[in-house]
Amino acid sequence: MKCREETWDDTVTTPEGKLAGILTDGDLRRLMEKHGGATLAMTAGDCMVRTPQTIGPKILASEALNLMEKKKITSIVVVDPPRKRWSGCPPPRPLDARTHVVPE
């Protein structure tokens, strides 16, 4: 399965706005390769990465980019200390990650 060149990600939050996880196109592709059509019956909670890479809001964009290159990831989530989501940060497109709320 080949996805489009552009990547996407969605953050998943609790009703209180705390980061619960992230789901990326790569995660979904890997699940489809492993589970085939059964992936379509899975929820975001089943599919998401519950411990995504995060940074604080005062981290420089250049530091975030260096971290993403070092860890070979395409998305990083900006959160404040109680893990409330600020924004997804996938380069090079604008910050436009959509947010889905799931119960804890």
GROMACS elastic network, one bead per residue, 0.5 to 0.9 nm:
[ bonds ]
;  ai    aj funct       b0    kb
    1    29     6  0.72220   500
    1    32     6  0.84759   500
    1    33     6  0.75853   500
    2     5     6  0.87220   500
    2    29     6  0.82510   500
    3     6     6  0.80114   500
    3     7     6  0.81383   500
    3    25     6  0.77627   500
    3    26     6  0.84399   500
    3    29     6  0.77206   500
    4     7     6  0.71568   500
    7    24     6  0.76604   500
    7    25     6  0.62066   500
    7    26     6  0.79931   500
    7    74     6  0.79085   500
    7    90     6  0.82830   500
    8    23     6  0.86365   500
    8    24     6  0.58419   500
    8    25     6  0.56683   500
    8    26     6  0.85747   500
    8    74     6  0.88554   500
    8    75     6  0.85170   500
    8    90     6  0.78277   500
    8    97     6  0.75301   500
    9    22     6  0.68925   500
    9    23     6  0.55999   500
    9    25     6  0.63124   500
    9    26     6  0.88287   500
    9    74     6  0.89486   500
    9    75     6  0.72477   500
    9    88     6  0.77581   500
    9    90     6  0.78993   500
    9    97     6  0.61607   500
    9    98     6  0.76824   500
   10    21     6  0.87037   500
   10    22     6  0.57453   500
   10    23     6  0.53318   500
   10    24     6  0.63952   500
   10    25     6  0.89612   500
   10    88     6  0.77552   500
   10    97     6  0.54963   500
   10    98     6  0.52666   500
   10    99     6  0.58760   500
   10   100     6  0.72908   500
   11    19     6  0.72475   500
   11    20     6  0.77015   500
   11    21     6  0.59556   500
   11    23     6  0.63389   500
   11    24     6  0.86094   500
   11    48     6  0.85837   500
   11    77     6  0.79777   500
   11    85     6  0.82135   500
   11    87     6  0.84658   500
   11    88     6  0.70789   500
   11    97     6  0.70188   500
   11    98     6  0.66681   500
   11    99     6  0.51747   500
   11   100     6  0.65062   500
   11   101     6  0.86721   500
   12    17     6  0.89093   500
   12    18     6  0.85411   500
   12    19     6  0.62007   500
   12    20     6  0.53485   500
   12    21     6  0.50804   500
   12    22     6  0.56518   500
   12    23     6  0.75646   500
   12    44     6  0.77245   500
   12    45     6  0.80249   500
   12    48     6  0.78151   500
   12    50     6  0.89824   500
   12    98     6  0.87740   500
   12    99     6  0.58760   500
   12   101     6  0.57378   500
   12   102     6  0.67296   500
   13    16     6  0.75736   500
   13    17     6  0.53465   500
   13    18     6  0.52686   500
   13    21     6  0.68659   500
   13    22     6  0.87230   500
   13    84     6  0.82197   500
   13    85     6  0.75321   500
   13    99     6  0.70406   500
   13   100     6  0.62148   500
   13   102     6  0.61187   500
   13   103     6  0.81852   500
   13   104     6  0.87048   500
   14    17     6  0.52149   500
   14    18     6  0.53077   500
   14    19     6  0.65243   500
   14    20     6  0.60416   500
   14   100     6  0.85611   500
   14   101     6  0.54835   500
   14   102     6  0.53491   500
   14   103     6  0.55292   500
   14   104     6  0.58164   500
   15    18     6  0.75090   500
   15   101     6  0.58330   500
   15   102     6  0.65800   500
   15   103     6  0.61770   500
   15   104     6  0.77515   500
   16    84     6  0.81902   500
   16   101     6  0.88353   500
   17    20     6  0.87002   500
   17    83     6  0.83661   500
   17    84     6  0.55256   500
   17    85     6  0.65736   500
   17   101     6  0.77521   500
   18    79     6  0.85468   500
   18    82     6  0.72465   500
   18    83     6  0.53016   500
   18    85     6  0.60194   500
   19    22     6  0.81970   500
   19    50     6  0.86234   500
   19    77     6  0.87444   500
   19    79     6  0.77687   500
   19    83     6  0.57157   500
   19    84     6  0.57328   500
   19    85     6  0.55268   500
   20    45     6  0.85393   500
   20    48     6  0.85709   500
   20    49     6  0.85290   500
   20    50     6  0.59854   500
   20    51     6  0.79089   500
   20    52     6  0.88988   500
   20    83     6  0.87878   500
   20   101     6  0.87521   500
   20   102     6  0.80974   500
   20   104     6  0.79782   500
   21    45     6  0.80322   500
   21    48     6  0.57061   500
   21    49     6  0.52690   500
   21    51     6  0.61353   500
   21    52     6  0.61432   500
   22    44     6  0.87850   500
   22    47     6  0.87722   500
   22    48     6  0.52504   500
   22    49     6  0.53373   500
   22    50     6  0.67314   500
   22    51     6  0.79853   500
   22    52     6  0.62323   500
   22    77     6  0.84320   500
   23    26     6  0.82613   500
   23    27     6  0.62651   500
   23    28     6  0.73245   500
   23    44     6  0.73197   500
   23    47     6  0.67866   500
   23    49     6  0.62344   500
   23    50     6  0.89659   500
   24    27     6  0.51348   500
   24    28     6  0.64022   500
   24    29     6  0.86211   500
   24    48     6  0.79023   500
   24    49     6  0.86662   500
   24    74     6  0.88759   500
   24    75     6  0.82015   500
   25    28     6  0.51038   500
   25    29     6  0.60566   500
   25    30     6  0.86064   500
   26    30     6  0.61161   500
   26    31     6  0.85443   500
   27    30     6  0.52342   500
   27    31     6  0.62143   500
   27    32     6  0.86595   500
   27    47     6  0.73659   500
   27    48     6  0.75124   500
   27    49     6  0.80228   500
   28    31     6  0.50745   500
   28    32     6  0.61330   500
   28    33     6  0.86143   500
   28    39     6  0.80962   500
   28    47     6  0.72675   500
   28    48     6  0.87179   500
   29    32     6  0.51013   500
   29    33     6  0.62121   500
   29    34     6  0.86673   500
   30    33     6  0.50784   500
   30    34     6  0.62056   500
   30    35     6  0.85181   500
   31    34     6  0.50612   500
   31    35     6  0.57178   500
   31    36     6  0.72493   500
   31    39     6  0.63581   500
   31    47     6  0.76459   500
   32    35     6  0.52740   500
   32    37     6  0.67768   500
   32    38     6  0.79060   500
   32    39     6  0.58627   500
   32    40     6  0.84326   500
   33    36     6  0.57140   500
   34    39     6  0.86665   500
   35    38     6  0.56251   500
   35    39     6  0.58352   500
   36    39     6  0.60161   500
   36    40     6  0.82664   500
   37    40     6  0.56897   500
   37    41     6  0.78329   500
   38    41     6  0.55781   500
   38    42     6  0.71299   500
   39    42     6  0.52686   500
   39    43     6  0.85650   500
   39    47     6  0.83322   500
   40    43     6  0.81427   500
   42    45     6  0.79642   500
   42    46     6  0.57920   500
   42    47     6  0.67571   500
   43    46     6  0.50777   500
   43    47     6  0.64401   500
   43    48     6  0.86383   500
   44    47     6  0.51180   500
   44    48     6  0.57517   500
   44   100     6  0.86123   500
   44   102     6  0.82428   500
   45    48     6  0.55465   500
   45    49     6  0.85026   500
   45    50     6  0.84266   500
   45   102     6  0.74474   500
   46    49     6  0.87898   500
   48    51     6  0.89058   500
   49    52     6  0.59773   500
   51    54     6  0.85474   500
   52    75     6  0.87197   500
   52    76     6  0.72539   500
   52    77     6  0.73739   500
   53    68     6  0.86492   500
   53    73     6  0.86648   500
   53    75     6  0.79145   500
   53    76     6  0.54833   500
   53    77     6  0.65184   500
   53    78     6  0.89311   500
   54    76     6  0.55677   500
   54    78     6  0.57055   500
   54    79     6  0.65657   500
   54    83     6  0.87913   500
   55    58     6  0.83355   500
   55    59     6  0.67153   500
   55    64     6  0.73702   500
   55    76     6  0.71950   500
   55    77     6  0.63620   500
   55    78     6  0.50374   500
   55    79     6  0.62043   500
   55    80     6  0.81896   500
   56    59     6  0.57619   500
   56    77     6  0.85425   500
   56    78     6  0.55441   500
   56    79     6  0.53592   500
   56    80     6  0.56502   500
   56    81     6  0.73146   500
   56    86     6  0.89752   500
   57    60     6  0.83051   500
   57    78     6  0.58576   500
   57    79     6  0.64135   500
   57    80     6  0.64170   500
   57    86     6  0.76491   500
   59    62     6  0.83406   500
   59    63     6  0.65313   500
   59    64     6  0.68578   500
   59    78     6  0.88929   500
   60    63     6  0.52021   500
   60    64     6  0.64378   500
   60    65     6  0.87643   500
   61    64     6  0.50000   500
   61    65     6  0.61634   500
   61    66     6  0.85981   500
   62    65     6  0.50801   500
   62    66     6  0.61610   500
   62    67     6  0.86249   500
   63    66     6  0.50484   500
   63    67     6  0.61672   500
   63    68     6  0.86011   500
   64    67     6  0.51205   500
   64    68     6  0.61809   500
   64    69     6  0.86464   500
   64    76     6  0.75825   500
   64    89     6  0.85193   500
   65    68     6  0.50524   500
   65    69     6  0.61502   500
   65    70     6  0.85276   500
   65    76     6  0.89009   500
   65    91     6  0.78704   500
   66    69     6  0.51351   500
   66    70     6  0.60578   500
   66    71     6  0.86026   500
   67    70     6  0.50257   500
   67    71     6  0.60983   500
   67    72     6  0.82459   500
   67    73     6  0.84829   500
   67    76     6  0.88915   500
   68    71     6  0.52235   500
   68    72     6  0.56755   500
   68    73     6  0.50836   500
   68    74     6  0.64027   500
   68    75     6  0.71349   500
   68    76     6  0.71146   500
   69    73     6  0.65441   500
   69    74     6  0.80321   500
   70    73     6  0.79966   500
   73    76     6  0.76780   500
   73    90     6  0.89427   500
   74    89     6  0.83661   500
   74    90     6  0.56289   500
   74    91     6  0.69283   500
   75    88     6  0.67001   500
   75    89     6  0.55393   500
   75    91     6  0.73247   500
   76    87     6  0.86198   500
   76    88     6  0.59173   500
   76    89     6  0.51606   500
   76    90     6  0.64368   500
   77    85     6  0.70653   500
   77    86     6  0.73658   500
   77    87     6  0.58455   500
   77    89     6  0.58399   500
   77    90     6  0.85098   500
   78    83     6  0.86467   500
   78    84     6  0.85114   500
   78    85     6  0.61680   500
   78    86     6  0.51968   500
   78    87     6  0.52554   500
   78    88     6  0.62031   500
   78    89     6  0.71016   500
   79    82     6  0.77274   500
   79    83     6  0.51212   500
   79    84     6  0.52682   500
   79    86     6  0.51654   500
   79    87     6  0.72881   500
   80    83     6  0.52853   500
   80    84     6  0.55297   500
   80    85     6  0.69129   500
   80    86     6  0.71483   500
   81    84     6  0.72913   500
   83    86     6  0.88510   500
   85    88     6  0.80251   500
   87    95     6  0.68029   500
   87    96     6  0.80042   500
   87    97     6  0.70484   500
   88    95     6  0.62391   500
   88    96     6  0.73286   500
   88    97     6  0.55487   500
   88    98     6  0.84391   500
   89    92     6  0.86929   500
   89    93     6  0.86134   500
   89    94     6  0.79806   500
   89    95     6  0.57974   500
   89    96     6  0.83458   500
   89    97     6  0.78784   500
   90    93     6  0.66574   500
   90    94     6  0.77651   500
   90    95     6  0.70013   500
   90    96     6  0.87945   500
   90    97     6  0.83593   500
   91    94     6  0.74075   500
   91    95     6  0.83548   500
   92    95     6  0.89570   500
   93    96     6  0.80242   500
   94    97     6  0.87898   500
